[in-house]
Amino acid sequence: MSNLIIFAMHSKIIQITENRVMSDNILDENTLRQGDYSEYDYCTNITEEVRKEVIDNLVNHILPTGMFKLIGVDEMVYLGGADEFKEKWVNAIHEKAELVNTENVLDWIGASYQLQKELENPLHTEFQFYLSEDNEQTYADKSQEFMSYVCRLEKGTHLYIGGVIDYHF
């Protein structure tokens, strides 16, 4: 008997906007380009129970502590904290950059790759973010794009969570 462990490469894509999304524009399993030449093998809708767990996880564990407060099942308010986030992120970028040298710059999954990951994904999550209200975008973004958006918000801005879907990569 084998002790084979299989890791499924699944995560979630979360639609977050400044206005409530009209029902016909909510992100669903058919919104994003999938399959050949796409980042996503496939996407699928999730249950309402899983959706609530994902939103709770996002606000209370993935986003920087104290930056958002969940109010209701699909609404959160920005409490501030962009400057603190940017300072921590810049420090992390510098730490990763200092590890890149002429000996390891071309290493596969080496120091330069770790730096690239930090630049693209400061939240260190496989969650992706869909920032479109009109459902015309065919892709989601890594956390850098979302945090860039957040850092331009005014304190007290309300954000709304539209669709939440599972994806396989």
C-alpha positions as CSV (number, residue, x, y, z in Angstrom):
1,M,0.0,0.0,0.0
2,S,1.3,3.4,-1.0
3,N,1.3,6.6,1.1
4,L,0.6,8.8,-1.9
5,I,-0.4,12.3,-1.0
6,I,-2.2,14.3,-3.7
7,F,-2.3,18.1,-3.5
8,A,-5.1,19.7,-5.5
9,M,-4.1,23.0,-6.9
10,H,-7.4,24.9,-6.3
11,S,-8.1,28.3,-5.0
12,K,-10.7,31.0,-5.3
13,I,-11.3,34.0,-7.5
14,I,-13.2,36.8,-5.8
15,Q,-15.0,39.7,-7.6
16,I,-14.6,42.9,-5.6
17,T,-16.0,46.2,-6.7
18,E,-16.9,49.7,-5.3
19,N,-20.5,49.2,-6.5
20,R,-22.8,46.3,-6.0
21,V,-22.7,44.1,-9.0
22,M,-25.9,43.7,-11.0
23,S,-27.0,40.1,-11.0
24,D,-26.3,39.5,-14.7
25,N,-22.6,40.7,-14.2
26,I,-21.7,38.5,-11.3
27,L,-18.6,36.5,-11.8
28,D,-19.4,32.9,-12.5
29,E,-17.8,29.7,-13.8
30,N,-18.2,30.8,-17.4
31,T,-16.8,34.4,-17.1
32,L,-13.1,33.7,-17.5
33,R,-11.2,32.2,-20.3
34,Q,-10.3,28.6,-19.4
35,G,-8.4,25.7,-20.9
36,D,-5.7,25.8,-23.6
37,Y,-3.5,28.9,-23.4
38,S,-5.2,30.1,-20.2
39,E,-4.0,30.3,-16.6
40,Y,-7.1,28.3,-15.5
41,D,-7.7,24.7,-16.3
42,Y,-11.3,25.2,-15.3
43,C,-13.5,27.3,-13.0
44,T,-16.6,26.2,-11.1
45,N,-19.2,27.8,-8.9
46,I,-19.2,27.1,-5.2
47,T,-21.9,26.7,-2.5
48,E,-23.2,29.6,-0.5
49,E,-21.7,28.1,2.6
50,V,-18.2,27.8,1.0
51,R,-18.6,31.4,-0.3
52,K,-19.2,32.7,3.2
53,E,-16.1,30.8,4.5
54,V,-14.0,32.2,1.6
55,I,-15.1,35.8,2.3
56,D,-14.4,35.4,6.1
57,N,-10.9,33.9,5.3
58,L,-10.2,36.8,2.9
59,V,-11.1,39.5,5.3
60,N,-9.8,38.0,8.5
61,H,-6.7,36.1,7.4
62,I,-5.5,37.0,3.9
63,L,-5.8,40.8,3.8
64,P,-3.5,42.8,6.0
65,T,-4.8,42.7,9.6
66,G,-7.1,45.6,10.4
67,M,-7.3,46.9,6.9
68,F,-10.9,45.8,6.3
69,K,-14.0,45.1,8.3
70,L,-16.7,42.8,7.0
71,I,-20.2,44.2,7.4
72,G,-22.8,41.9,6.1
73,V,-22.2,38.9,4.0
74,D,-20.9,40.6,0.9
75,E,-19.7,44.1,2.0
76,M,-16.6,45.3,3.6
77,V,-15.3,48.7,4.6
78,Y,-11.7,49.9,4.1
79,L,-10.3,51.1,7.4
80,G,-7.0,52.4,6.2
81,G,-3.5,51.0,6.5
82,A,-2.2,51.4,3.0
83,D,1.0,53.2,4.1
84,E,1.8,50.4,6.6
85,F,1.1,47.8,4.0
86,K,3.4,49.5,1.5
87,E,6.2,49.9,4.0
88,K,6.1,46.1,4.9
89,W,5.9,45.2,1.2
90,V,8.8,47.4,0.2
91,N,10.9,45.8,3.1
92,A,10.0,42.3,1.8
93,I,10.9,43.3,-1.7
94,H,14.3,44.6,-0.5
95,E,15.0,41.5,1.5
96,K,14.2,39.3,-1.6
97,A,16.2,41.5,-3.9
98,E,19.3,41.3,-1.7
99,L,19.4,37.6,-2.1
100,V,19.7,37.8,-5.9
101,N,23.3,37.6,-7.2
102,T,25.2,36.6,-10.3
103,E,25.5,33.0,-9.0
104,N,21.7,32.4,-8.5
105,V,20.0,34.9,-10.8
106,L,19.2,32.2,-13.4
107,D,18.3,29.4,-10.9
108,W,15.0,27.9,-11.5
109,I,12.8,28.7,-8.5
110,G,15.7,30.6,-7.0
111,A,16.1,34.0,-5.5
112,S,15.0,35.9,-8.7
113,Y,11.8,33.8,-8.9
114,Q,11.1,34.5,-5.2
115,L,11.5,38.2,-5.9
116,Q,9.1,38.0,-8.8
117,K,6.6,36.2,-6.6
118,E,6.9,38.9,-4.0
119,L,6.3,41.6,-6.6
120,E,3.2,39.9,-8.1
121,N,1.7,38.5,-5.0
122,P,2.3,40.6,-1.8
123,L,-0.5,38.8,0.0
124,H,1.2,35.4,-0.6
125,T,-2.1,33.8,-1.6
126,E,-3.4,31.8,-4.5
127,F,-6.6,33.8,-4.3
128,Q,-7.1,36.0,-7.3
129,F,-9.1,39.2,-7.7
130,Y,-11.7,40.1,-10.4
131,L,-12.1,43.9,-10.3
132,S,-14.7,44.2,-13.1
133,E,-18.3,45.4,-12.5
134,D,-19.4,44.8,-16.1
135,N,-18.2,41.2,-16.4
136,E,-16.3,42.0,-19.6
137,Q,-12.8,41.1,-18.2
138,T,-11.6,37.6,-19.2
139,Y,-9.0,37.2,-16.4
140,A,-8.4,37.8,-12.7
141,D,-5.4,39.4,-11.1
142,K,-2.9,38.4,-8.5
143,S,-2.8,40.3,-5.2
144,Q,-0.5,43.1,-6.5
145,E,-3.1,44.5,-8.7
146,F,-5.8,44.3,-6.0
147,M,-3.5,45.9,-3.4
148,S,-2.6,48.7,-5.8
149,Y,-6.3,49.3,-6.2
150,V,-6.8,49.3,-2.4
151,C,-4.0,51.7,-1.8
152,R,-5.8,54.3,-3.8
153,L,-9.0,54.0,-1.7
154,E,-10.2,56.6,0.8
155,K,-10.7,55.4,4.3
156,G,-14.3,54.4,4.8
157,T,-14.8,53.2,1.2
158,H,-17.2,50.3,1.0
159,L,-16.3,47.4,-1.3
160,Y,-18.8,44.7,-2.4
161,I,-18.1,41.1,-3.1
162,G,-19.8,39.8,-6.2
163,G,-19.1,36.3,-7.5
164,V,-16.7,33.9,-5.8
165,I,-15.6,30.9,-7.8
166,D,-13.2,28.0,-7.5
167,Y,-10.4,27.6,-10.0
168,H,-7.9,24.9,-10.8
169,F,-4.4,25.9,-12.0
